[in-house]
Amino acid sequence: MRYPDAAAYAGNSPTHFDPFSKIFLGWVNPIEVKPEDGVKEITLPAINKATADNGIVKMEVPGSNGTEYFLFENVQQDGFNKGLIRQGADSKGLMAWHVDENIINLYQTAGFRPNNVENWMNKRFQYNQSETASDGTVVTHYGLSVLQADGKYDLEKNLNRGDAGDFFKTGGKITPVSGNVHTGSYYFWKGYSSTPADSGIHVTDIKENADGSITAKFYYNTNSSKK
């Protein structure tokens, strides 16, 4: 959390808060992309250079009543995020977060820690990595998690504090049918179904620009063979 990695500089480079915390605290207003918006091409500045209104994209999971969503931000090794150099020189790019407020709220209602379940199985069909809250809710995934681009679940396995493989780079994409099923934008909320279903959330044409900003297309599509 400090940069450079020497005692003389201890504590002078704490990384930025995660986007969920910034929104919860009222510090920022996310750019909301909704199904009826069509394809929106958005350029995100590095989060350390962003204003309160242009640094985070939010896409809700349809049918979740706003309790489940994805957040996207552009993280570069600049400003207070310089300390990320310790995770590797290429630890930067588009970062995707999955939020499930239903699980986060269990902390208040059932004394359940939102990130107790360290699940790294295929998240579409979870069955053997779960914990039960005191109110009987069976929890199979984190309340707040980084959608790691390499799909290795290093954070859940406590193998590292993050690395370059967590970031989405130029040419990458996030769709319900991403090549690596572990990095897709499927959702975890089951509704009336016995298994989770796809969110329709797409982030494509990701491009890292020379000035450190990132441009991508954000949209919903229930048929990934289109667009």
ZABA-231556 format. One record per atom (N, C-alpha, C): residue number from 0; x, y, z. Coordinates in nm, 2 decimals, always signed. Layout:
N
  num       u       v       w
  NUM       X       Y       Z
...
END
This chain:
227
  num       u       v       w
    0   +0.08   -0.12   +0.00
    0   +0.00   +0.00   +0.00
    0   +0.09   +0.13   +0.00
    1   +0.21   +0.11   -0.01
    1   +0.30   +0.23   -0.01
    1   +0.39   +0.23   -0.13
    2   +0.44   +0.34   -0.17
    2   +0.53   +0.35   -0.29
    2   +0.62   +0.47   -0.27
    3   +0.75   +0.45   -0.30
    3   +0.82   +0.33   -0.32
    3   +0.82   +0.23   -0.20
    4   +0.86   +0.11   -0.22
    4   +0.85   +0.01   -0.12
    4   +0.97   +0.03   -0.02
    5   +0.96   +0.13   +0.06
    5   +1.07   +0.16   +0.15
    5   +1.01   +0.23   +0.28
    6   +1.07   +0.21   +0.39
    6   +1.01   +0.26   +0.52
    6   +1.00   +0.41   +0.52
    7   +1.09   +0.48   +0.44
    7   +1.09   +0.62   +0.44
    7   +0.96   +0.68   +0.38
    8   +0.89   +0.59   +0.30
    8   +0.77   +0.64   +0.23
    8   +0.65   +0.57   +0.28
    9   +0.66   +0.51   +0.40
    9   +0.55   +0.43   +0.45
    9   +0.42   +0.50   +0.45
   10   +0.32   +0.44   +0.39
   10   +0.18   +0.49   +0.40
   10   +0.15   +0.61   +0.31
   11   +0.24   +0.65   +0.22
   11   +0.21   +0.77   +0.14
   11   +0.14   +0.74   +0.00
   12   +0.11   +0.61   -0.02
   12   +0.04   +0.57   -0.14
   12   -0.07   +0.47   -0.12
   13   -0.16   +0.50   -0.03
   13   -0.27   +0.40   -0.02
   13   -0.36   +0.40   -0.14
   14   -0.40   +0.28   -0.19
   14   -0.48   +0.28   -0.31
   14   -0.62   +0.34   -0.29
   15   -0.68   +0.37   -0.40
   15   -0.81   +0.42   -0.40
   15   -0.91   +0.32   -0.34
   16   -1.02   +0.38   -0.28
   16   -1.13   +0.29   -0.23
   16   -1.19   +0.22   -0.35
   17   -1.25   +0.10   -0.33
   17   -1.32   +0.04   -0.43
   17   -1.44   +0.12   -0.47
   18   -1.49   +0.10   -0.59
   18   -1.61   +0.18   -0.64
   18   -1.73   +0.17   -0.56
   19   -1.76   +0.05   -0.51
   19   -1.88   +0.03   -0.43
   19   -1.88   +0.12   -0.30
   20   -1.76   +0.12   -0.24
   20   -1.75   +0.21   -0.12
   20   -1.76   +0.36   -0.15
   21   -1.71   +0.40   -0.26
   21   -1.72   +0.54   -0.30
   21   -1.86   +0.58   -0.32
   22   -1.94   +0.49   -0.39
   22   -2.08   +0.52   -0.42
   22   -2.16   +0.51   -0.28
   23   -2.13   +0.42   -0.20
   23   -2.20   +0.40   -0.07
   23   -2.18   +0.52   +0.02
   24   -2.06   +0.58   +0.01
   24   -2.03   +0.70   +0.09
   24   -2.08   +0.83   +0.03
   25   -2.13   +0.82   -0.09
   25   -2.18   +0.94   -0.15
   25   -2.07   +1.03   -0.22
   26   -1.95   +0.97   -0.24
   26   -1.84   +1.05   -0.30
   26   -1.86   +1.06   -0.45
   27   -1.92   +0.96   -0.51
   27   -1.93   +0.96   -0.66
   27   -2.07   +0.93   -0.71
   28   -2.09   +0.96   -0.83
   28   -2.22   +0.92   -0.90
   28   -2.18   +0.84   -1.02
   29   -2.21   +0.72   -1.03
   29   -2.17   +0.63   -1.14
   29   -2.25   +0.67   -1.27
   30   -2.19   +0.64   -1.38
   30   -2.26   +0.65   -1.51
   30   -2.34   +0.52   -1.52
   31   -2.47   +0.53   -1.52
   31   -2.55   +0.41   -1.53
   31   -2.59   +0.38   -1.68
   32   -2.57   +0.26   -1.71
   32   -2.60   +0.21   -1.85
   32   -2.72   +0.11   -1.83
   33   -2.83   +0.14   -1.90
   33   -2.95   +0.06   -1.88
   33   -2.98   -0.02   -2.01
   34   -3.06   -0.12   -2.00
   34   -3.09   -0.20   -2.13
   34   -3.15   -0.12   -2.24
   35   -3.23   -0.02   -2.21
   35   -3.29   +0.06   -2.31
   35   -3.19   +0.17   -2.37
   36   -3.07   +0.18   -2.32
   36   -2.98   +0.28   -2.37
   36   -2.91   +0.24   -2.50
   37   -2.92   +0.11   -2.54
   37   -2.85   +0.06   -2.65
   37   -2.70   +0.05   -2.62
   38   -2.62   +0.07   -2.73
   38   -2.47   +0.06   -2.71
   38   -2.42   +0.20   -2.68
   39   -2.35   +0.20   -2.56
   39   -2.29   +0.33   -2.52
   39   -2.14   +0.32   -2.52
   40   -2.07   +0.40   -2.60
   40   -1.93   +0.40   -2.60
   40   -1.88   +0.50   -2.50
   41   -1.81   +0.46   -2.40
   41   -1.77   +0.55   -2.29
   41   -1.62   +0.54   -2.27
   42   -1.56   +0.66   -2.25
   42   -1.42   +0.67   -2.22
   42   -1.40   +0.71   -2.07
   43   -1.33   +0.62   -2.00
   43   -1.31   +0.64   -1.86
   43   -1.17   +0.69   -1.84
   44   -1.15   +0.80   -1.77
   44   -1.02   +0.85   -1.73
   44   -0.97   +0.75   -1.62
   45   -0.84   +0.76   -1.60
   45   -0.78   +0.69   -1.48
   45   -0.86   +0.73   -1.36
   46   -0.89   +0.64   -1.27
   46   -0.97   +0.67   -1.16
   46   -0.92   +0.78   -1.07
   47   -0.78   +0.79   -1.07
   47   -0.72   +0.89   -0.98
   47   -0.74   +1.03   -1.05
   48   -0.77   +1.04   -1.18
   48   -0.79   +1.17   -1.24
   48   -0.94   +1.20   -1.27
   49   -1.03   +1.10   -1.23
   49   -1.17   +1.12   -1.26
   49   -1.24   +1.22   -1.17
   50   -1.35   +1.27   -1.21
   50   -1.43   +1.36   -1.13
   50   -1.53   +1.27   -1.06
   51   -1.62   +1.33   -0.98
   51   -1.72   +1.25   -0.91
   51   -1.83   +1.19   -1.01
   52   -1.83   +1.24   -1.13
   52   -1.93   +1.20   -1.22
   52   -1.89   +1.12   -1.35
   53   -1.76   +1.09   -1.36
   53   -1.71   +1.03   -1.49
   53   -1.62   +0.91   -1.47
   54   -1.61   +0.86   -1.35
   54   -1.50   +0.76   -1.33
   54   -1.55   +0.61   -1.32
   55   -1.68   +0.59   -1.30
   55   -1.73   +0.46   -1.27
   55   -1.86   +0.43   -1.36
   56   -1.86   +0.32   -1.42
   56   -1.98   +0.27   -1.49
   56   -2.05   +0.17   -1.41
   57   -2.19   +0.18   -1.40
   57   -2.27   +0.08   -1.33
   57   -2.37   +0.02   -1.42
   58   -2.38   -0.12   -1.42
   58   -2.48   -0.19   -1.50
   58   -2.55   -0.29   -1.41
   59   -2.68   -0.27   -1.39
   59   -2.76   -0.35   -1.30
   59   -2.79   -0.49   -1.37
   60   -2.80   -0.59   -1.29
   60   -2.85   -0.72   -1.34
   60   -3.00   -0.72   -1.35
   61   -3.05   -0.74   -1.47
   61   -3.20   -0.73   -1.48
   61   -3.27   -0.83   -1.39
   62   -3.38   -0.79   -1.33
   62   -3.45   -0.88   -1.24
   62   -3.40   -0.88   -1.10
   63   -3.30   -0.81   -1.07
   63   -3.24   -0.81   -0.93
   63   -3.30   -0.69   -0.84
   64   -3.38   -0.61   -0.90
   64   -3.44   -0.50   -0.83
   64   -3.33   -0.40   -0.78
   65   -3.22   -0.39   -0.85
   65   -3.11   -0.30   -0.82
   65   -3.02   -0.35   -0.71
   66   -3.04   -0.47   -0.66
   66   -2.95   -0.52   -0.56
   66   -2.82   -0.59   -0.61
   67   -2.82   -0.61   -0.73
   67   -2.70   -0.68   -0.79
   67   -2.66   -0.61   -0.92
   68   -2.53   -0.59   -0.93
   68   -2.48   -0.51   -1.04
   68   -2.33   -0.52   -1.06
   69   -2.28   -0.47   -1.17
   69   -2.14   -0.47   -1.20
   69   -2.09   -0.33   -1.20
   70   -1.97   -0.30   -1.16
   70   -1.91   -0.17   -1.16
   70   -1.78   -0.18   -1.23
   71   -1.75   -0.08   -1.31
   71   -1.63   -0.08   -1.40
   71   -1.55   +0.05   -1.37
   72   -1.42   +0.04   -1.36
   72   -1.34   +0.16   -1.34
   72   -1.20   +0.13   -1.41
   73   -1.13   +0.24   -1.44
   73   -1.00   +0.24   -1.51
   73   -0.90   +0.26   -1.40
   74   -0.82   +0.16   -1.37
   74   -0.71   +0.17   -1.27
   74   -0.58   +0.18   -1.34
   75   -0.50   +0.29   -1.31
   75   -0.37   +0.30   -1.37
   75   -0.27   +0.32   -1.25
   76   -0.14   +0.30   -1.27
   76   -0.04   +0.32   -1.17
   76   +0.00   +0.46   -1.16
   77   -0.09   +0.54   -1.11
   77   -0.07   +0.69   -1.10
   77   -0.13   +0.74   -0.98
   78   -0.09   +0.86   -0.93
   78   -0.14   +0.91   -0.81
   78   -0.13   +0.82   -0.69
   79   -0.23   +0.81   -0.62
   79   -0.23   +0.72   -0.50
   79   -0.23   +0.57   -0.54
   80   -0.25   +0.54   -0.67
   80   -0.24   +0.40   -0.71
   80   -0.10   +0.36   -0.76
   81   +0.00   +0.45   -0.74
   81   +0.13   +0.41   -0.78
   81   +0.18   +0.29   -0.71
   82   +0.14   +0.26   -0.59
   82   +0.18   +0.14   -0.52
   82   +0.15   +0.01   -0.58
   83   +0.06   +0.01   -0.68
   83   +0.02   -0.11   -0.75
   83   +0.14   -0.16   -0.83
   84   +0.25   -0.09   -0.85
   84   +0.36   -0.14   -0.92
   84   +0.42   -0.26   -0.85
   85   +0.39   -0.28   -0.72
   85   +0.43   -0.39   -0.65
   85   +0.36   -0.52   -0.69
   86   +0.25   -0.51   -0.76
   86   +0.18   -0.62   -0.82
   86   +0.22   -0.65   -0.96
   87   +0.32   -0.57   -1.01
   87   +0.37   -0.59   -1.15
   87   +0.34   -0.47   -1.23
   88   +0.44   -0.44   -1.32
   88   +0.43   -0.32   -1.40
   88   +0.30   -0.32   -1.49
   89   +0.25   -0.43   -1.52
   89   +0.13   -0.43   -1.61
   89   +0.00   -0.45   -1.53
   90   +0.01   -0.43   -1.40
   90   -0.12   -0.44   -1.32
   90   -0.19   -0.31   -1.33
   91   -0.26   -0.29   -1.44
   91   -0.34   -0.18   -1.47
   91   -0.44   -0.21   -1.58
   92   -0.55   -0.13   -1.60
   92   -0.64   -0.16   -1.70
   92   -0.78   -0.14   -1.65
   93   -0.88   -0.20   -1.72
   93   -1.02   -0.19   -1.68
   93   -1.05   -0.30   -1.58
   94   -1.10   -0.25   -1.46
   94   -1.13   -0.34   -1.35
   94   -1.28   -0.36   -1.34
   95   -1.33   -0.48   -1.33
   95   -1.47   -0.51   -1.32
   95   -1.50   -0.56   -1.18
   96   -1.60   -0.51   -1.11
   96   -1.64   -0.56   -0.98
   96   -1.79   -0.61   -0.99
   97   -1.81   -0.72   -0.91
   97   -1.95   -0.77   -0.90
   97   -2.00   -0.74   -0.76
   98   -2.12   -0.68   -0.75
   98   -2.17   -0.65   -0.62
   98   -2.31   -0.72   -0.60
   99   -2.33   -0.78   -0.49
   99   -2.45   -0.84   -0.45
   99   -2.49   -0.78   -0.31
  100   -2.58   -0.68   -0.31
  100   -2.61   -0.62   -0.18
  100   -2.69   -0.71   -0.09
  101   -2.76   -0.81   -0.15
  101   -2.83   -0.91   -0.07
  101   -2.74   -0.98   +0.03
  102   -2.62   -1.01   -0.01
  102   -2.52   -1.07   +0.08
  102   -2.46   -0.97   +0.17
  103   -2.43   -0.85   +0.12
  103   -2.37   -0.75   +0.20
  103   -2.46   -0.71   +0.32
  104   -2.59   -0.71   +0.29
  104   -2.69   -0.68   +0.39
  104   -2.70   -0.79   +0.50
  105   -2.66   -0.91   +0.47
  105   -2.66   -1.01   +0.57
  105   -2.57   -0.98   +0.69
  106   -2.47   -0.89   +0.67
  106   -2.39   -0.85   +0.78
  106   -2.47   -0.78   +0.89
  107   -2.57   -0.71   +0.85
  107   -2.66   -0.64   +0.95
  107   -2.77   -0.73   +1.00
  108   -2.82   -0.82   +0.92
  108   -2.94   -0.90   +0.95
  108   -2.90   -1.03   +1.01
  109   -2.79   -1.09   +0.97
  109   -2.76   -1.22   +1.02
  109   -2.61   -1.24   +1.07
  110   -2.54   -1.12   +1.08
  110   -2.40   -1.13   +1.13
  110   -2.31   -1.20   +1.04
  111   -2.34   -1.21   +0.91
  111   -2.26   -1.28   +0.82
  111   -2.17   -1.19   +0.74
  112   -2.04   -1.23   +0.75
  112   -1.94   -1.15   +0.68
  112   -1.96   -1.16   +0.52
  113   -1.97   -1.05   +0.45
  113   -2.01   -1.05   +0.31
  113   -1.91   -1.13   +0.22
  114   -1.79   -1.14   +0.26
  114   -1.69   -1.22   +0.18
  114   -1.64   -1.34   +0.25
  115   -1.73   -1.41   +0.32
  115   -1.69   -1.53   +0.39
  115   -1.67   -1.65   +0.29
  116   -1.74   -1.65   +0.19
  116   -1.75   -1.77   +0.10
  116   -1.64   -1.75   -0.01
  117   -1.53   -1.83   +0.01
  117   -1.42   -1.82   -0.09
  117   -1.44   -1.92   -0.20
  118   -1.54   -1.89   -0.29
  118   -1.58   -1.98   -0.39
  118   -1.50   -1.96   -0.52
  119   -1.44   -2.06   -0.57
  119   -1.37   -2.05   -0.70
  119   -1.41   -2.16   -0.79
  120   -1.52   -2.22   -0.77
  120   -1.58   -2.31   -0.87
  120   -1.64   -2.24   -0.98
  121   -1.69   -2.32   -1.08
  121   -1.77   -2.26   -1.19
  121   -1.89   -2.19   -1.13
  122   -1.89   -2.05   -1.14
  122   -1.99   -1.98   -1.07
  122   -2.13   -1.99   -1.13
  123   -2.14   -2.05   -1.24
  123   -2.28   -2.07   -1.30
  123   -2.35   -2.18   -1.22
  124   -2.28   -2.28   -1.18
  124   -2.34   -2.40   -1.11
  124   -2.26   -2.43   -0.98
  125   -2.27   -2.35   -0.89
  125   -2.21   -2.37   -0.76
  125   -2.29   -2.47   -0.68
  126   -2.22   -2.55   -0.61
  126   -2.29   -2.65   -0.53
  126   -2.21   -2.70   -0.41
  127   -2.08   -2.69   -0.41
  127   -2.00   -2.75   -0.30
  127   -1.91   -2.65   -0.23
  128   -1.93   -2.52   -0.25
  128   -1.85   -2.42   -0.18
  128   -1.95   -2.32   -0.13
  129   -2.00   -2.33   -0.01
  129   -2.10   -2.24   +0.04
  129   -2.10   -2.23   +0.19
  130   -2.16   -2.13   +0.25
  130   -2.18   -2.12   +0.39
  130   -2.32   -2.08   +0.42
  131   -2.38   -2.11   +0.53
  131   -2.51   -2.07   +0.57
  131   -2.51   -1.97   +0.68
  132   -2.58   -1.86   +0.65
  132   -2.59   -1.75   +0.75
  132   -2.69   -1.79   +0.86
  133   -2.69   -1.72   +0.97
  133   -2.77   -1.75   +1.08
  133   -2.92   -1.75   +1.05
  134   -2.96   -1.68   +0.95
  134   -3.10   -1.68   +0.91
  134   -3.14   -1.78   +0.81
  135   -3.04   -1.87   +0.78
  135   -3.07   -1.98   +0.69
  135   -3.03   -1.96   +0.55
  136   -2.99   -1.84   +0.51
  136   -2.96   -1.81   +0.37
  136   -2.83   -1.88   +0.34
  137   -2.83   -1.96   +0.23
  137   -2.72   -2.03   +0.18
  137   -2.64   -1.93   +0.08
  138   -2.52   -1.90   +0.12
  138   -2.44   -1.80   +0.04
  138   -2.33   -1.88   -0.04
  139   -2.33   -1.85   -0.17
  139   -2.23   -1.92   -0.25
  139   -2.13   -1.83   -0.32
  140   -2.13   -1.70   -0.29
  140   -2.03   -1.62   -0.35
  140   -2.02   -1.49   -0.27
  141   -1.91   -1.42   -0.30
  141   -1.88   -1.29   -0.23
  141   -1.99   -1.19   -0.25
  142   -2.01   -1.10   -0.15
  142   -2.09   -0.98   -0.17
  142   -2.03   -0.88   -0.26
  143   -1.90   -0.87   -0.25
  143   -1.82   -0.78   -0.33
  143   -1.69   -0.85   -0.38
  144   -1.68   -0.85   -0.51
  144   -1.57   -0.93   -0.57
  144   -1.51   -0.86   -0.69
  145   -1.39   -0.89   -0.72
  145   -1.32   -0.85   -0.84
  145   -1.34   -0.96   -0.95
  146   -1.40   -0.92   -1.06
  146   -1.41   -1.02   -1.17
  146   -1.28   -1.03   -1.24
  147   -1.20   -1.13   -1.20
  147   -1.06   -1.13   -1.25
  147   -1.05   -1.18   -1.39
  148   -0.99   -1.11   -1.48
  148   -0.99   -1.14   -1.62
  148   -0.93   -1.27   -1.65
  149   -0.83   -1.32   -1.57
  149   -0.77   -1.45   -1.60
  149   -0.85   -1.57   -1.55
  150   -0.95   -1.54   -1.47
  150   -1.04   -1.64   -1.41
  150   -0.97   -1.74   -1.32
  151   -0.86   -1.70   -1.26
  151   -0.78   -1.79   -1.17
  151   -0.83   -1.79   -1.03
  152   -0.90   -1.69   -0.99
  152   -0.95   -1.68   -0.85
  152   -0.84   -1.67   -0.75
  153   -0.73   -1.60   -0.79
  153   -0.61   -1.59   -0.70
  153   -0.65   -1.52   -0.57
  154   -0.74   -1.42   -0.58
  154   -0.78   -1.34   -0.46
  154   -0.86   -1.43   -0.37
  155   -0.95   -1.51   -0.42
  155   -1.03   -1.60   -0.33
  155   -0.94   -1.70   -0.27
  156   -0.84   -1.75   -0.34
  156   -0.75   -1.85   -0.29
  156   -0.64   -1.79   -0.20
  157   -0.64   -1.66   -0.19
  157   -0.54   -1.59   -0.11
  157   -0.40   -1.62   -0.16
  158   -0.38   -1.63   -0.29
  158   -0.25   -1.66   -0.35
  158   -0.17   -1.53   -0.37
  159   -0.24   -1.41   -0.38
  159   -0.17   -1.29   -0.40
  159   -0.27   -1.17   -0.36
  160   -0.22   -1.05   -0.37
  160   -0.30   -0.93   -0.35
  160   -0.35   -0.87   -0.48
  161   -0.35   -0.95   -0.59
  161   -0.38   -0.90   -0.72
  161   -0.26   -0.89   -0.81
  162   -0.29   -0.91   -0.94
  162   -0.18   -0.91   -1.04
  162   -0.23   -0.86   -1.17
  163   -0.15   -0.86   -1.27
  163   -0.18   -0.81   -1.40
  163   -0.30   -0.89   -1.46
  164   -0.31   -1.01   -1.43
  164   -0.42   -1.09   -1.48
  164   -0.56   -1.06   -1.44
  165   -0.57   -0.97   -1.34
  165   -0.70   -0.93   -1.29
  165   -0.77   -0.82   -1.38
  166   -0.69   -0.76   -1.47
  166   -0.73   -0.64   -1.54
  166   -0.77   -0.68   -1.69
  167   -0.88   -0.62   -1.74
  167   -0.91   -0.64   -1.88
  167   -0.84   -0.53   -1.96
  168   -0.78   -0.59   -2.07
  168   -0.69   -0.51   -2.15
  168   -0.75   -0.48   -2.29
  169   -0.67   -0.41   -2.37
  169   -0.71   -0.39   -2.51
  169   -0.74   -0.52   -2.58
  170   -0.86   -0.52   -2.65
  170   -0.90   -0.64   -2.72
  170   -0.98   -0.74   -2.63
  171   -0.99   -0.71   -2.50
  171   -1.06   -0.80   -2.41
  171   -1.21   -0.77   -2.42
  172   -1.29   -0.85   -2.35
  172   -1.43   -0.83   -2.35
  172   -1.49   -0.90   -2.23
  173   -1.61   -0.86   -2.19
  173   -1.68   -0.92   -2.08
  173   -1.82   -0.94   -2.13
  174   -1.86   -1.07   -2.15
  174   -1.99   -1.11   -2.20
  174   -2.04   -1.23   -2.12
  175   -2.17   -1.26   -2.13
  175   -2.22   -1.38   -2.06
  175   -2.15   -1.51   -2.11
  176   -2.10   -1.50   -2.24
  176   -2.04   -1.62   -2.29
  176   -1.89   -1.60   -2.33
  177   -1.83   -1.53   -2.24
  177   -1.68   -1.51   -2.26
  177   -1.61   -1.64   -2.27
  178   -1.50   -1.65   -2.34
  178   -1.43   -1.77   -2.36
  178   -1.40   -1.84   -2.23
  179   -1.36   -1.77   -2.13
  179   -1.34   -1.83   -2.00
  179   -1.47   -1.80   -1.92
  180   -1.54   -1.91   -1.89
  180   -1.67   -1.89   -1.82
  180   -1.66   -1.82   -1.69
  181   -1.54   -1.83   -1.63
  181   -1.53   -1.77   -1.50
  181   -1.52   -1.62   -1.50
  182   -1.50   -1.56   -1.62
  182   -1.49   -1.42   -1.63
  182   -1.61   -1.35   -1.70
  183   -1.71   -1.43   -1.72
  183   -1.83   -1.38   -1.79
  183   -1.92   -1.30   -1.70
  184   -2.01   -1.22   -1.76
  184   -2.10   -1.14   -1.69
  184   -2.24   -1.21   -1.65
  185   -2.23   -1.34   -1.63
  185   -2.35   -1.41   -1.58
  185   -2.38   -1.36   -1.45
  186   -2.50   -1.38   -1.40
  186   -2.53   -1.33   -1.27
  186   -2.56   -1.44   -1.17
  187   -2.55   -1.41   -1.04
  187   -2.56   -1.51   -0.94
  187   -2.70   -1.52   -0.88
  188   -2.78   -1.42   -0.89
  188   -2.91   -1.41   -0.84
  188   -3.00   -1.51   -0.91
  189   -3.07   -1.60   -0.85
  189   -3.14   -1.71   -0.91
  189   -3.29   -1.68   -0.94
  190   -3.34   -1.58   -0.87
  190   -3.48   -1.55   -0.89
  190   -3.57   -1.68   -0.87
  191   -3.65   -1.71   -0.97
  191   -3.73   -1.83   -0.95
  191   -3.67   -1.95   -1.02
  192   -3.55   -1.94   -1.07
  192   -3.48   -2.05   -1.14
  192   -3.40   -2.13   -1.04
  193   -3.37   -2.26   -1.07
  193   -3.28   -2.34   -0.99
  193   -3.14   -2.31   -1.01
  194   -3.10   -2.24   -1.12
  194   -2.96   -2.21   -1.15
  194   -2.95   -2.06   -1.19
  195   -2.84   -2.00   -1.17
  195   -2.82   -1.86   -1.21
  195   -2.84   -1.85   -1.36
  196   -2.87   -1.73   -1.41
  196   -2.88   -1.71   -1.55
  196   -2.80   -1.59   -1.60
  197   -2.80   -1.57   -1.73
  197   -2.71   -1.46   -1.78
  197   -2.77   -1.33   -1.76
  198   -2.68   -1.23   -1.75
  198   -2.73   -1.09   -1.72
  198   -2.75   -1.02   -1.85
  199   -2.69   -1.06   -1.96
  199   -2.70   -0.98   -2.09
  199   -2.60   -0.87   -2.09
  200   -2.52   -0.85   -1.99
  200   -2.43   -0.74   -1.98
  200   -2.31   -0.77   -2.07
  201   -2.28   -0.67   -2.15
  201   -2.16   -0.68   -2.24
  201   -2.07   -0.56   -2.22
  202   -1.94   -0.58   -2.22
  202   -1.84   -0.47   -2.23
  202   -1.74   -0.52   -2.34
  203   -1.74   -0.46   -2.45
  203   -1.66   -0.50   -2.56
  203   -1.58   -0.39   -2.62
  204   -1.49   -0.42   -2.72
  204   -1.41   -0.32   -2.79
  204   -1.33   -0.24   -2.69
  205   -1.27   -0.31   -2.59
  205   -1.19   -0.24   -2.49
  205   -1.06   -0.19   -2.55
  206   -1.03   -0.06   -2.53
  206   -0.91   -0.01   -2.58
  206   -0.84   +0.08   -2.48
  207   -0.72   +0.05   -2.46
  207   -0.63   +0.14   -2.37
  207   -0.57   +0.25   -2.45
  208   -0.60   +0.37   -2.42
  208   -0.56   +0.49   -2.50
  208   -0.42   +0.54   -2.45
  209   -0.35   +0.61   -2.53
  209   -0.22   +0.66   -2.50
  209   -0.22   +0.75   -2.38
  210   -0.33   +0.82   -2.35
  210   -0.33   +0.91   -2.24
  210   -0.37   +0.85   -2.11
  211   -0.38   +0.71   -2.11
  211   -0.41   +0.64   -1.99
  211   -0.56   +0.62   -1.97
  212   -0.64   +0.68   -2.05
  212   -0.79   +0.65   -2.05
  212   -0.82   +0.52   -2.11
  213   -0.94   +0.47   -2.09
  213   -0.98   +0.34   -2.15
  213   -1.12   +0.37   -2.21
  214   -1.14   +0.33   -2.34
  214   -1.26   +0.34   -2.41
  214   -1.32   +0.20   -2.43
  215   -1.45   +0.18   -2.41
  215   -1.52   +0.05   -2.43
  215   -1.66   +0.08   -2.46
  216   -1.73   -0.03   -2.52
  216   -1.87   -0.02   -2.54
  216   -1.94   -0.10   -2.44
  217   -2.05   -0.04   -2.38
  217   -2.12   -0.10   -2.27
  217   -2.27   -0.11   -2.32
  218   -2.32   -0.24   -2.31
  218   -2.46   -0.26   -2.35
  218   -2.51   -0.39   -2.30
  219   -2.64   -0.41   -2.32
  219   -2.71   -0.53   -2.28
  219   -2.75   -0.60   -2.41
  220   -2.74   -0.73   -2.41
  220   -2.78   -0.81   -2.53
  220   -2.81   -0.95   -2.48
  221   -2.93   -1.00   -2.50
  221   -2.96   -1.13   -2.45
  221   -2.93   -1.24   -2.56
  222   -2.88   -1.20   -2.67
  222   -2.83   -1.29   -2.77
  222   -2.69   -1.25   -2.81
  223   -2.59   -1.32   -2.75
  223   -2.45   -1.27   -2.77
  223   -2.40   -1.30   -2.91
  224   -2.47   -1.36   -2.99
  224   -2.43   -1.38   -3.13
  224   -2.45   -1.25   -3.21
  225   -2.52   -1.15   -3.15
  225   -2.55   -1.03   -3.22
  225   -2.46   -0.92   -3.16
  226   -2.45   -0.81   -3.24
  226   -2.36   -0.69   -3.21
  226   -2.21   -0.74   -3.20
END
